[in-house]
Amino acid sequence: MNAKSLLGTILTLVGLVGLVYGGIDFTKGGVSQASFVYVILGGIFFFAGIGLIRSTRV
């Protein structure tokens, strides 16, 4: 596994954790600015990781 694939996997997992945490925060009724930050950053990391994995696979 090369460095780009490893970084893509890490970014995808971090993004998934951010999306899940933001979703849990939304369902608890805590619609605050922090919830939006978790969801937005989670989405950015998730899709960046997926894009990096997709571009390194041959």
LOBA-679625 format. One record per atom (N, C-alpha, C): residue number from 1; x, y, z; residue in three letters; atom name. Coordinates in nm, 2 decimals. Atoms other than C-alpha are relative to their C-alpha. Layout:
% LOBA-679625
<nr = NUM; east = X; north = Y; up = Z; rest = Ala; atom = CA>
...
This chain:
% LOBA-679625
<nr = 1; east = 0.09; north = -0.12; up = 0.00; rest = Met; atom = N>
<nr = 1; east = 0.00; north = 0.00; up = 0.00; rest = Met; atom = CA>
<nr = 1; east = 0.09; north = 0.12; up = 0.00; rest = Met; atom = C>
<nr = 2; east = -0.09; north = -0.12; up = 0.00; rest = Asn; atom = N>
<nr = 2; east = 0.16; north = 0.33; up = -0.10; rest = Asn; atom = CA>
<nr = 2; east = -0.06; north = 0.11; up = 0.08; rest = Asn; atom = C>
<nr = 3; east = 0.04; north = -0.11; up = -0.09; rest = Ala; atom = N>
<nr = 3; east = 0.14; north = 0.66; up = 0.08; rest = Ala; atom = CA>
<nr = 3; east = -0.13; north = 0.07; up = -0.04; rest = Ala; atom = C>
<nr = 4; east = 0.13; north = -0.07; up = 0.04; rest = Lys; atom = N>
<nr = 4; east = -0.14; north = 0.81; up = -0.13; rest = Lys; atom = CA>
<nr = 4; east = -0.12; north = -0.08; up = 0.04; rest = Lys; atom = C>
<nr = 5; east = 0.11; north = 0.09; up = -0.04; rest = Ser; atom = N>
<nr = 5; east = -0.36; north = 0.51; up = -0.07; rest = Ser; atom = CA>
<nr = 5; east = -0.03; north = 0.00; up = 0.15; rest = Ser; atom = C>
<nr = 6; east = 0.01; north = -0.01; up = -0.14; rest = Leu; atom = N>
<nr = 6; east = -0.29; north = 0.52; up = 0.30; rest = Leu; atom = CA>
<nr = 6; east = -0.06; north = 0.13; up = 0.05; rest = Leu; atom = C>
<nr = 7; east = 0.06; north = -0.13; up = -0.04; rest = Leu; atom = N>
<nr = 7; east = -0.36; north = 0.89; up = 0.33; rest = Leu; atom = CA>
<nr = 7; east = -0.14; north = 0.01; up = -0.04; rest = Leu; atom = C>
<nr = 8; east = 0.14; north = 0.00; up = 0.04; rest = Gly; atom = N>
<nr = 8; east = -0.68; north = 0.85; up = 0.13; rest = Gly; atom = CA>
<nr = 8; east = -0.09; north = -0.08; up = 0.10; rest = Gly; atom = C>
<nr = 9; east = 0.07; north = 0.08; up = -0.09; rest = Thr; atom = N>
<nr = 9; east = -0.79; north = 0.57; up = 0.37; rest = Thr; atom = CA>
<nr = 9; east = -0.02; north = 0.08; up = 0.13; rest = Thr; atom = C>
<nr = 10; east = 0.01; north = -0.08; up = -0.12; rest = Ile; atom = N>
<nr = 10; east = -0.71; north = 0.79; up = 0.67; rest = Ile; atom = CA>
<nr = 10; east = -0.10; north = 0.11; up = -0.01; rest = Ile; atom = C>
<nr = 11; east = 0.09; north = -0.11; up = 0.02; rest = Leu; atom = N>
<nr = 11; east = -0.89; north = 1.09; up = 0.53; rest = Leu; atom = CA>
<nr = 11; east = -0.15; north = -0.05; up = -0.01; rest = Leu; atom = C>
<nr = 12; east = 0.14; north = 0.06; up = 0.01; rest = Thr; atom = N>
<nr = 12; east = -1.20; north = 0.87; up = 0.45; rest = Thr; atom = CA>
<nr = 12; east = -0.05; north = -0.04; up = 0.14; rest = Thr; atom = C>
<nr = 13; east = 0.04; north = 0.04; up = -0.13; rest = Leu; atom = N>
<nr = 13; east = -1.21; north = 0.73; up = 0.80; rest = Leu; atom = CA>
<nr = 13; east = -0.03; north = 0.12; up = 0.09; rest = Leu; atom = C>
<nr = 14; east = 0.02; north = -0.12; up = -0.08; rest = Val; atom = N>
<nr = 14; east = -1.17; north = 1.07; up = 0.96; rest = Val; atom = CA>
<nr = 14; east = -0.13; north = 0.08; up = -0.04; rest = Val; atom = C>
<nr = 15; east = 0.12; north = -0.06; up = 0.05; rest = Gly; atom = N>
<nr = 15; east = -1.44; north = 1.21; up = 0.74; rest = Gly; atom = CA>
<nr = 15; east = -0.12; north = -0.07; up = 0.04; rest = Gly; atom = C>
<nr = 16; east = 0.11; north = 0.08; up = -0.04; rest = Leu; atom = N>
<nr = 16; east = -1.67; north = 0.93; up = 0.82; rest = Leu; atom = CA>
<nr = 16; east = -0.03; north = 0.02; up = 0.15; rest = Leu; atom = C>
<nr = 17; east = 0.02; north = -0.02; up = -0.14; rest = Val; atom = N>
<nr = 17; east = -1.62; north = 0.98; up = 1.19; rest = Val; atom = CA>
<nr = 17; east = -0.06; north = 0.14; up = 0.02; rest = Val; atom = C>
<nr = 18; east = 0.05; north = -0.13; up = -0.01; rest = Gly; atom = N>
<nr = 18; east = -1.69; north = 1.35; up = 1.15; rest = Gly; atom = CA>
<nr = 18; east = -0.15; north = 0.01; up = -0.04; rest = Gly; atom = C>
<nr = 19; east = 0.14; north = 0.01; up = 0.05; rest = Leu; atom = N>
<nr = 19; east = -2.01; north = 1.28; up = 0.95; rest = Leu; atom = CA>
<nr = 19; east = -0.09; north = -0.07; up = 0.11; rest = Leu; atom = C>
<nr = 20; east = 0.08; north = 0.08; up = -0.10; rest = Val; atom = N>
<nr = 20; east = -2.13; north = 1.03; up = 1.21; rest = Val; atom = CA>
<nr = 20; east = -0.02; north = 0.09; up = 0.13; rest = Val; atom = C>
<nr = 21; east = 0.01; north = -0.08; up = -0.12; rest = Tyr; atom = N>
<nr = 21; east = -2.05; north = 1.26; up = 1.50; rest = Tyr; atom = CA>
<nr = 21; east = -0.10; north = 0.12; up = -0.02; rest = Tyr; atom = C>
<nr = 22; east = 0.09; north = -0.11; up = 0.03; rest = Gly; atom = N>
<nr = 22; east = -2.23; north = 1.55; up = 1.34; rest = Gly; atom = CA>
<nr = 22; east = -0.14; north = -0.04; up = -0.01; rest = Gly; atom = C>
<nr = 23; east = 0.14; north = 0.06; up = 0.01; rest = Gly; atom = N>
<nr = 23; east = -2.53; north = 1.33; up = 1.26; rest = Gly; atom = CA>
<nr = 23; east = -0.06; north = -0.03; up = 0.13; rest = Gly; atom = C>
<nr = 24; east = 0.05; north = 0.03; up = -0.14; rest = Ile; atom = N>
<nr = 24; east = -2.55; north = 1.21; up = 1.62; rest = Ile; atom = CA>
<nr = 24; east = -0.03; north = 0.13; up = 0.07; rest = Ile; atom = C>
<nr = 25; east = 0.03; north = -0.12; up = -0.07; rest = Asp; atom = N>
<nr = 25; east = -2.53; north = 1.57; up = 1.74; rest = Asp; atom = CA>
<nr = 25; east = -0.13; north = 0.06; up = -0.05; rest = Asp; atom = C>
<nr = 26; east = 0.13; north = -0.05; up = 0.06; rest = Phe; atom = N>
<nr = 26; east = -2.82; north = 1.67; up = 1.50; rest = Phe; atom = CA>
<nr = 26; east = -0.11; north = -0.08; up = 0.06; rest = Phe; atom = C>
<nr = 27; east = 0.11; north = 0.08; up = -0.05; rest = Thr; atom = N>
<nr = 27; east = -3.03; north = 1.38; up = 1.63; rest = Thr; atom = CA>
<nr = 27; east = -0.03; north = 0.03; up = 0.15; rest = Thr; atom = C>
<nr = 28; east = 0.02; north = -0.03; up = -0.14; rest = Lys; atom = N>
<nr = 28; east = -2.98; north = 1.48; up = 1.99; rest = Lys; atom = CA>
<nr = 28; east = -0.07; north = 0.14; up = 0.02; rest = Lys; atom = C>
<nr = 29; east = 0.07; north = -0.12; up = -0.01; rest = Gly; atom = N>
<nr = 29; east = -3.14; north = 1.81; up = 1.91; rest = Gly; atom = CA>
<nr = 29; east = 0.09; north = 0.12; up = 0.02; rest = Gly; atom = C>
<nr = 30; east = -0.10; north = -0.10; up = -0.02; rest = Gly; atom = N>
<nr = 30; east = -2.82; north = 2.01; up = 1.94; rest = Gly; atom = CA>
<nr = 30; east = 0.04; north = 0.07; up = -0.13; rest = Gly; atom = C>
<nr = 31; east = -0.03; north = -0.06; up = 0.13; rest = Val; atom = N>
<nr = 31; east = -2.85; north = 2.21; up = 1.62; rest = Val; atom = CA>
<nr = 31; east = 0.08; north = 0.13; up = 0.04; rest = Val; atom = C>
<nr = 32; east = -0.08; north = -0.12; up = -0.03; rest = Ser; atom = N>
<nr = 32; east = -2.56; north = 2.45; up = 1.68; rest = Ser; atom = CA>
<nr = 32; east = 0.11; north = 0.01; up = -0.11; rest = Ser; atom = C>
<nr = 33; east = -0.10; north = -0.03; up = 0.10; rest = Gln; atom = N>
<nr = 33; east = -2.27; north = 2.59; up = 1.49; rest = Gln; atom = CA>
<nr = 33; east = 0.10; north = -0.11; up = -0.01; rest = Gln; atom = C>
<nr = 34; east = -0.10; north = 0.11; up = 0.00; rest = Ala; atom = N>
<nr = 34; east = -2.04; north = 2.30; up = 1.60; rest = Ala; atom = CA>
<nr = 34; east = -0.05; north = -0.11; up = -0.08; rest = Ala; atom = C>
<nr = 35; east = 0.06; north = 0.11; up = 0.08; rest = Ser; atom = N>
<nr = 35; east = -2.28; north = 2.05; up = 1.44; rest = Ser; atom = CA>
<nr = 35; east = 0.03; north = 0.02; up = -0.15; rest = Ser; atom = C>
<nr = 36; east = -0.02; north = -0.03; up = 0.14; rest = Phe; atom = N>
<nr = 36; east = -2.25; north = 2.22; up = 1.11; rest = Phe; atom = CA>
<nr = 36; east = 0.15; north = -0.01; up = -0.04; rest = Phe; atom = C>
<nr = 37; east = -0.14; north = 0.01; up = 0.02; rest = Val; atom = N>
<nr = 37; east = -1.87; north = 2.24; up = 1.14; rest = Val; atom = CA>
<nr = 37; east = 0.04; north = -0.15; up = -0.02; rest = Val; atom = C>
<nr = 38; east = -0.04; north = 0.15; up = 0.01; rest = Tyr; atom = N>
<nr = 38; east = -1.84; north = 1.86; up = 1.20; rest = Tyr; atom = CA>
<nr = 38; east = -0.05; north = -0.06; up = -0.13; rest = Tyr; atom = C>
<nr = 39; east = 0.06; north = 0.06; up = 0.12; rest = Val; atom = N>
<nr = 39; east = -2.07; north = 1.78; up = 0.91; rest = Val; atom = CA>
<nr = 39; east = 0.08; north = 0.05; up = -0.12; rest = Val; atom = C>
<nr = 40; east = -0.07; north = -0.05; up = 0.11; rest = Ile; atom = N>
<nr = 40; east = -1.90; north = 2.01; up = 0.67; rest = Ile; atom = CA>
<nr = 40; east = 0.15; north = -0.05; up = -0.01; rest = Ile; atom = C>
<nr = 41; east = -0.14; north = 0.05; up = 0.01; rest = Leu; atom = N>
<nr = 41; east = -1.54; north = 1.91; up = 0.76; rest = Leu; atom = CA>
<nr = 41; east = 0.00; north = -0.15; up = -0.02; rest = Leu; atom = C>
<nr = 42; east = 0.01; north = 0.14; up = 0.03; rest = Gly; atom = N>
<nr = 42; east = -1.64; north = 1.55; up = 0.77; rest = Gly; atom = CA>
<nr = 42; east = -0.03; north = -0.03; up = -0.15; rest = Gly; atom = C>
<nr = 43; east = 0.02; north = 0.01; up = 0.14; rest = Gly; atom = N>
<nr = 43; east = -1.78; north = 1.58; up = 0.42; rest = Gly; atom = CA>
<nr = 43; east = 0.12; north = 0.03; up = -0.09; rest = Gly; atom = C>
<nr = 44; east = -0.12; north = -0.04; up = 0.08; rest = Ile; atom = N>
<nr = 44; east = -1.47; north = 1.75; up = 0.29; rest = Ile; atom = CA>
<nr = 44; east = 0.10; north = -0.11; up = 0.01; rest = Ile; atom = C>
<nr = 45; east = -0.10; north = 0.10; up = -0.02; rest = Phe; atom = N>
<nr = 45; east = -1.24; north = 1.49; up = 0.44; rest = Phe; atom = CA>
<nr = 45; east = -0.04; north = -0.13; up = -0.07; rest = Phe; atom = C>
<nr = 46; east = 0.05; north = 0.13; up = 0.06; rest = Phe; atom = N>
<nr = 46; east = -1.46; north = 1.20; up = 0.33; rest = Phe; atom = CA>
<nr = 46; east = 0.02; north = 0.00; up = -0.15; rest = Phe; atom = C>
<nr = 47; east = 0.00; north = -0.01; up = 0.14; rest = Phe; atom = N>
<nr = 47; east = -1.49; north = 1.31; up = -0.03; rest = Phe; atom = CA>
<nr = 47; east = 0.15; north = 0.02; up = -0.06; rest = Phe; atom = C>
<nr = 48; east = -0.14; north = -0.01; up = 0.04; rest = Ala; atom = N>
<nr = 48; east = -1.12; north = 1.41; up = -0.05; rest = Ala; atom = CA>
<nr = 48; east = 0.07; north = -0.14; up = 0.01; rest = Ala; atom = C>
<nr = 49; east = -0.06; north = 0.14; up = -0.01; rest = Gly; atom = N>
<nr = 49; east = -1.02; north = 1.06; up = 0.08; rest = Gly; atom = CA>
<nr = 49; east = -0.05; north = -0.09; up = -0.11; rest = Gly; atom = C>
<nr = 50; east = 0.05; north = 0.08; up = 0.11; rest = Ile; atom = N>
<nr = 50; east = -1.25; north = 0.89; up = -0.17; rest = Ile; atom = CA>
<nr = 50; east = 0.06; north = 0.03; up = -0.13; rest = Ile; atom = C>
<nr = 51; east = -0.07; north = -0.04; up = 0.12; rest = Gly; atom = N>
<nr = 51; east = -1.11; north = 1.09; up = -0.45; rest = Gly; atom = CA>
<nr = 51; east = 0.14; north = -0.04; up = -0.01; rest = Gly; atom = C>
<nr = 52; east = -0.14; north = 0.04; up = 0.00; rest = Leu; atom = N>
<nr = 52; east = -0.76; north = 1.02; up = -0.35; rest = Leu; atom = CA>
<nr = 52; east = 0.02; north = -0.15; up = -0.02; rest = Leu; atom = C>
<nr = 53; east = -0.01; north = 0.15; up = 0.02; rest = Ile; atom = N>
<nr = 53; east = -0.82; north = 0.64; up = -0.32; rest = Ile; atom = CA>
<nr = 53; east = -0.04; north = -0.03; up = -0.15; rest = Ile; atom = C>
<nr = 54; east = 0.04; north = 0.03; up = 0.14; rest = Arg; atom = N>
<nr = 54; east = -1.00; north = 0.64; up = -0.66; rest = Arg; atom = CA>
<nr = 54; east = 0.11; north = 0.04; up = -0.10; rest = Arg; atom = C>
<nr = 55; east = -0.10; north = -0.04; up = 0.10; rest = Ser; atom = N>
<nr = 55; east = -0.72; north = 0.83; up = -0.83; rest = Ser; atom = CA>
<nr = 55; east = 0.13; north = -0.09; up = 0.01; rest = Ser; atom = C>
<nr = 56; east = -0.13; north = 0.08; up = -0.01; rest = Thr; atom = N>
<nr = 56; east = -0.44; north = 0.60; up = -0.70; rest = Thr; atom = CA>
<nr = 56; east = -0.03; north = -0.15; up = -0.04; rest = Thr; atom = C>
<nr = 57; east = 0.03; north = 0.14; up = 0.04; rest = Arg; atom = N>
<nr = 57; east = -0.62; north = 0.27; up = -0.78; rest = Arg; atom = CA>
<nr = 57; east = 0.03; north = -0.02; up = -0.15; rest = Arg; atom = C>
<nr = 58; east = -0.04; north = 0.03; up = 0.14; rest = Val; atom = N>
<nr = 58; east = -0.49; north = 0.12; up = -1.11; rest = Val; atom = CA>
<nr = 58; east = -0.09; north = -0.11; up = -0.06; rest = Val; atom = C>
